[in-house]
Amino acid sequence: MLLLLIFVPLLSGCWDRVEMNDLSFFMASGLDSTEDGKLKTTIQIPISAGAGSGEGGKPSTGAFGKTYYAVSAIGINIYDAERQIQQRNSRHFFKGHRRVVFIGEALAKKGIQDILDYYSRDPGSRLRTYLVVAKGGEASELLQNDHPAERIPAEEVRELELSGVGTSVTFRDFMMMQNRDGIVPVTGAVELVPPMLDPNNSAASKFKMFRLSSTAVFKDYRLVGYLNDVETRSLRWIKNESKEEYFGNTLPGLSGNIGIVINDFKSKVNVTMNGNHARVIVQLLGTGSINETNVNLNLSELSNMTIIEKRFGELISQQTLRTVKKAQTEWKADIFGFGLHLHQFHYQTWKKVRAQWDTVFSEADIVVTAKINLRRSGIIGNSLEHHGAEKR
């Protein structure tokens, strides 16, 4: 017993503790390529409550009136640049709270394989951190853009990723797609856009907001192009990643326009091979409701609702087919996972075409159909603008 009691003092204490006021939290990182081939790393760090005034219930701010600051360094790799930044910061970096990593467009086109290697090895980095491309610019510019609603600008991008308005991809998602057969990885793409509140107001024109509506397409770890917001919506529908989408469109064969919300998405994909020639049939299913109608139809008539469902289905089919054709002709990149479907359900066939799947995909016949079910149109049968609505 005495021997055991002697060891008790050795079991207590916090010899490796780190106090909160000795830490600097990473909220976001930005990576850019320099003209001489080096790597520019930018880090966004919140200013802690004790570092600012925080008087009168106002948010704590630093000496420059901000709730955050961004610091950059140039090195031969990420580790070198972060080490240089750490040498200029009295607090030890903590990366566990990092929400987003921005990749500058120039660096993304050059390739991000080395970046993925670092983040997969660094024990302080979380693989659930979102990976986004700074469309048309540098990542450092995004990290220095103030936002009116969020004290830390990177939080706005994170909230956009969580809201499902665009493509949401983490490091874990990207590396899983990169290592799977039959699918090409994508990430979200963020750009700075003016709010367009008042084009004649010079102050408003200087203010910019984040927009996450595009999708960045990668092939062999390099950025090869973008999908716009409509194409992104088609991609997400095919991959069963959509949760709720809003559509404001004119419909084929009908005058006027309509607003529809779809909140139940499904897709069915069937891939068949005839030698080295592929045929892909995509069936899109959607259920939603009409939120606005400016067409010359009486929606109290069931036949007219059927017309709208049919025309809207035709529109979705056309948009989706154009998206697939773009991936086929411009990049030969199967971002939809058609090859993955073949790999999972027809493995013996996949082994025969795996080596030349890019070519097979680019020459495949694509058939897209869409079936839409609109459950309700509100309590008003006719559009208020069309008192004499036609019955078709």
C-alpha positions in Angstrom: 0.0 0.0 0.0 2.8 2.4 0.9 4.4 1.7 -2.5 1.2 2.5 -4.3 0.8 5.7 -2.4 4.2 6.8 -3.4 3.1 6.7 -7.1 -0.1 8.7 -6.6 1.6 12.2 -6.8 3.0 11.2 -10.2 -0.5 10.6 -11.6 -1.8 14.1 -11.0 -1.2 17.5 -12.7 -1.6 19.1 -16.1 2.0 19.2 -17.3 1.1 19.6 -20.9 -1.8 22.0 -20.6 -2.2 25.0 -23.0 -4.3 27.9 -21.8 -7.0 29.4 -24.1 -5.4 32.8 -24.0 -2.2 31.3 -25.4 -3.9 30.1 -28.6 -4.7 31.6 -31.9 -7.5 29.9 -33.8 -7.4 29.2 -37.5 -10.8 30.0 -38.9 -9.8 29.8 -42.6 -6.7 29.3 -44.7 -6.0 30.6 -48.3 -3.5 29.1 -50.7 -2.1 30.9 -53.7 0.6 30.3 -56.2 3.2 33.1 -56.7 4.9 34.0 -60.0 8.1 32.3 -59.0 6.4 29.0 -58.2 6.3 29.4 -54.5 3.2 29.1 -52.2 1.5 32.0 -50.5 -0.4 31.0 -47.4 -2.9 33.3 -45.8 -4.5 32.6 -42.4 -7.7 34.3 -41.0 -7.6 34.6 -37.2 -10.3 36.0 -35.0 -9.5 38.6 -32.4 -10.3 37.2 -29.0 -12.6 39.1 -26.6 -9.7 40.2 -24.3 -7.8 41.7 -27.1 -10.3 44.4 -28.0 -12.4 47.0 -26.3 -15.7 45.1 -26.2 -17.3 48.0 -24.4 -21.1 48.7 -24.2 -21.9 45.2 -25.5 -20.2 45.8 -28.8 -18.1 43.0 -30.4 -14.5 43.1 -29.4 -12.3 44.6 -32.2 -8.6 45.0 -32.7 -6.6 48.1 -33.2 -7.9 48.5 -36.8 -11.5 48.2 -35.9 -11.9 44.6 -37.1 -13.0 41.4 -35.4 -10.3 39.4 -37.3 -7.0 39.8 -39.0 -5.4 38.0 -41.9 -1.7 37.3 -42.1 0.3 35.9 -45.1 3.7 34.3 -45.7 5.4 32.8 -48.8 7.3 29.5 -48.6 8.3 26.5 -50.6 5.3 24.6 -49.2 2.5 25.0 -46.7 4.5 23.9 -43.7 7.3 26.4 -44.5 4.8 29.3 -44.8 2.9 28.4 -41.7 6.1 28.2 -39.8 7.0 31.7 -40.9 3.6 33.0 -39.7 4.0 31.2 -36.4 7.3 33.0 -35.9 5.5 36.3 -36.0 2.7 35.3 -33.7 3.1 35.1 -30.0 0.2 32.6 -29.6 0.4 29.0 -30.6 -1.8 28.1 -33.6 -4.8 25.8 -33.2 -6.2 24.4 -36.4 -9.1 22.3 -35.1 -11.6 25.2 -35.6 -10.7 25.8 -39.2 -13.9 25.9 -41.3 -12.7 26.5 -44.9 -9.6 26.3 -47.0 -9.6 28.5 -50.1 -7.6 27.6 -53.2 -6.6 30.4 -55.6 -7.6 29.7 -59.2 -4.0 29.9 -60.5 -2.9 27.3 -57.9 -5.9 25.1 -58.6 -5.0 25.0 -62.3 -1.4 24.2 -61.5 -2.5 21.3 -59.3 -3.4 20.6 -55.7 -1.9 17.1 -55.1 0.8 18.4 -52.7 -1.8 20.4 -50.8 -3.9 17.3 -50.2 -0.8 15.4 -49.1 -0.1 18.0 -46.4 -3.7 18.1 -45.0 -4.0 14.4 -45.0 -0.8 14.1 -42.9 -1.2 17.1 -40.6 -2.7 15.8 -37.3 -4.0 19.3 -36.4 -6.1 19.6 -39.6 -9.7 18.2 -39.8 -10.6 16.3 -43.0 -14.2 17.7 -42.6 -12.9 21.2 -43.5 -14.6 22.5 -46.6 -12.4 22.9 -49.7 -13.4 25.7 -52.2 -11.8 27.4 -55.2 -11.5 31.2 -55.4 -13.1 31.6 -58.8 -11.4 34.2 -61.0 -9.1 35.4 -58.2 -6.8 34.8 -55.3 -7.7 33.1 -52.0 -6.0 35.9 -50.0 -8.5 38.4 -51.4 -11.5 36.3 -50.1 -10.0 36.2 -46.6 -9.7 39.9 -46.4 -13.3 40.7 -47.5 -15.4 42.0 -44.7 -19.0 40.7 -44.4 -21.9 42.7 -42.8 -23.5 39.7 -41.1 -20.6 37.6 -39.8 -17.9 38.8 -37.5 -15.5 36.3 -39.2 -16.0 36.3 -43.0 -15.1 32.7 -43.4 -18.2 31.8 -41.4 -20.4 33.1 -44.2 -18.8 30.7 -46.6 -19.2 27.8 -44.2 -22.9 28.7 -43.7 -23.4 28.8 -47.5 -21.8 25.3 -47.7 -24.1 24.0 -45.0 -27.2 25.6 -46.5 -27.0 23.4 -49.6 -27.1 26.3 -52.1 -24.1 24.9 -54.1 -21.6 22.1 -54.2 -20.3 21.2 -50.7 -17.1 19.2 -50.6 -14.7 18.5 -47.7 -11.1 17.3 -47.9 -12.4 13.9 -47.0 -15.0 13.9 -49.8 -12.5 15.1 -52.4 -9.9 12.5 -51.6 -12.5 9.7 -51.6 -13.8 10.8 -55.0 -10.2 11.1 -56.3 -9.4 7.6 -55.2 -12.6 5.9 -56.5 -12.9 4.5 -60.0 -15.5 6.0 -62.4 -15.9 9.5 -61.0 -14.0 12.8 -61.3 -13.9 15.0 -58.1 -15.4 18.5 -57.9 -15.5 21.3 -55.3 -17.5 24.4 -54.6 -16.3 27.7 -56.2 -16.7 31.0 -54.4 -16.5 34.5 -56.0 -16.9 38.0 -54.7 -19.9 39.9 -56.2 -21.4 43.3 -55.6 -24.8 43.2 -53.8 -26.3 45.5 -56.5 -28.4 47.3 -54.0 -27.8 50.7 -55.7 -25.6 50.8 -58.8 -25.3 54.6 -58.5 -24.0 54.4 -55.0 -20.2 54.3 -55.0 -20.1 53.0 -51.4 -22.3 50.1 -52.3 -20.3 49.2 -55.3 -17.1 48.8 -53.2 -18.9 46.4 -50.9 -18.8 42.7 -52.0 -20.5 39.5 -50.9 -19.6 35.8 -51.2 -21.5 33.8 -53.9 -21.3 30.0 -53.8 -23.1 29.0 -57.0 -20.5 27.4 -59.2 -18.7 24.0 -59.2 -15.0 23.6 -59.9 -14.2 20.5 -61.9 -10.8 18.8 -61.2 -9.1 16.2 -63.4 -5.8 14.6 -62.3 -5.8 17.1 -59.3 -6.0 20.1 -61.7 -8.8 22.6 -62.2 -10.1 22.2 -65.7 -13.3 24.3 -65.7 -16.5 25.4 -63.9 -20.2 24.5 -63.9 -22.6 27.5 -63.5 -25.5 27.5 -61.1 -27.9 25.8 -63.4 -25.4 23.1 -64.4 -24.5 22.7 -60.7 -28.1 22.0 -59.9 -28.3 19.4 -62.7 -25.1 17.7 -61.3 -26.5 17.6 -57.8 -29.8 16.1 -59.0 -28.1 13.3 -60.9 -25.9 12.5 -57.8 -28.9 12.6 -55.4 -27.4 15.5 -53.4 -30.1 18.0 -53.8 -32.4 18.8 -50.9 -34.4 21.9 -51.9 -34.2 24.0 -55.1 -36.0 27.1 -56.4 -36.8 27.4 -60.1 -37.9 30.6 -61.8 -38.2 30.0 -65.5 -40.2 30.3 -68.7 -41.5 27.0 -69.8 -41.3 25.5 -73.3 -44.4 26.1 -75.3 -46.0 28.4 -72.7 -46.1 32.2 -72.5 -45.2 33.9 -69.2 -43.1 32.4 -66.4 -43.4 30.3 -63.3 -41.8 29.8 -59.9 -41.5 26.3 -58.6 -39.9 24.8 -55.4 -38.7 21.2 -55.5 -38.1 19.6 -52.2 -37.9 15.9 -53.0 -35.3 14.8 -55.5 -34.5 11.3 -56.8 -32.5 10.0 -59.8 -32.0 6.6 -61.4 -29.0 5.9 -63.6 -28.6 2.9 -65.9 -25.4 2.3 -67.8 -25.2 -0.4 -70.5 -22.3 -1.3 -72.7 -22.2 -2.6 -76.3 -18.6 -3.4 -76.9 -16.8 -0.1 -76.1 -19.9 2.0 -76.6 -21.8 3.2 -73.6 -25.5 4.1 -73.3 -26.5 6.1 -70.2 -30.2 6.5 -69.2 -30.8 9.1 -66.5 -34.3 9.4 -64.9 -34.9 12.4 -62.8 -37.9 12.5 -60.3 -39.0 15.5 -58.4 -41.9 16.5 -56.2 -42.7 20.1 -55.3 -45.2 22.9 -55.5 -45.9 26.1 -57.4 -45.1 29.3 -55.6 -45.7 31.8 -58.4 -47.4 31.6 -61.7 -47.6 34.1 -64.5 -48.8 31.8 -67.3 -52.2 32.0 -69.1 -53.6 28.9 -67.5 -56.3 28.1 -65.0 -54.5 26.0 -62.4 -57.7 24.8 -60.9 -58.0 22.6 -63.9 -56.1 19.3 -63.4 -55.3 19.1 -67.1 -53.4 22.4 -66.9 -51.4 21.3 -64.0 -50.4 18.3 -66.0 -49.3 20.6 -68.8 -47.1 22.6 -66.5 -45.5 19.4 -65.0 -44.8 18.1 -68.5 -43.3 21.4 -69.8 -41.2 21.8 -66.6 -40.0 18.2 -67.0 -38.9 19.0 -70.5 -37.0 22.0 -69.3 -35.2 20.0 -66.7 -34.3 17.3 -69.2 -32.8 19.8 -71.6 -30.8 21.6 -68.9 -29.4 18.3 -67.6 -28.5 16.9 -71.0 -26.6 20.1 -71.8 -24.7 19.7 -68.5 -23.7 16.2 -69.3 -22.7 17.1 -72.9 -20.5 19.9 -71.5 -18.6 17.5 -69.4 -18.3 15.1 -72.3 -17.0 17.5 -74.9 -15.0 20.1 -72.9 -13.3 17.9 -70.3 -14.0 14.3 -71.0 -14.6 14.1 -67.2 -17.2 11.9 -65.7 -18.2 14.1 -62.7 -21.6 12.3 -62.4 -20.3 8.9 -61.5 -21.6 6.9 -64.4 -18.4 4.9 -64.4 -18.8 4.4 -60.7 -22.2 3.0 -61.3 -20.8 0.6 -63.9 -18.0 -0.4 -61.4 -20.5 -1.1 -58.7 -23.1 -3.1 -60.6 -21.2 -4.5 -63.6 -17.7 -5.0 -62.4 -16.6 -7.5 -65.1 -17.6 -5.0 -67.8 -16.0 -2.2 -66.0 -12.6 -4.0 -65.9 -12.7 -4.1 -69.7 -13.3 -0.4 -70.2 -11.6 1.1 -67.1 -8.4 2.1 -68.8 -10.2 4.1 -71.6 -13.3 5.2 -69.6 -12.6 9.0 -70.4 -12.9 8.2 -74.1 -15.9 5.9 -73.6 -17.7 8.5 -71.5 -17.1 11.3 -74.0 -18.6 9.2 -76.8 -21.5 7.8 -74.8 -25.1 8.2 -75.8 -27.0 10.1 -73.1 -30.8 10.0 -72.6 -32.3 12.2 -69.9 -36.0 12.1 -68.8 -37.6 14.0 -66.0 -40.9 13.4 -64.3 -42.2 16.2 -62.0 -45.1 16.0 -59.6 -46.5 19.3 -58.4 -48.7 18.7 -55.4 -50.3 22.1 -55.0 -50.6 25.6 -56.5 -52.0 27.6 -53.6 -55.6 28.7 -53.1 -55.7 30.8 -56.3 -56.6 29.0 -59.5 -55.8 31.7 -62.1 -52.9 34.1 -62.4 -54.0 37.5 -61.1 -52.7 39.0 -64.4 -54.8 36.8 -66.6 -58.4 37.0 -65.6 -59.5 35.2 -68.7 -57.3 32.2 -68.4 -57.5 29.7 -71.1 -58.5 26.1 -70.6 -56.2 23.8 -72.5 
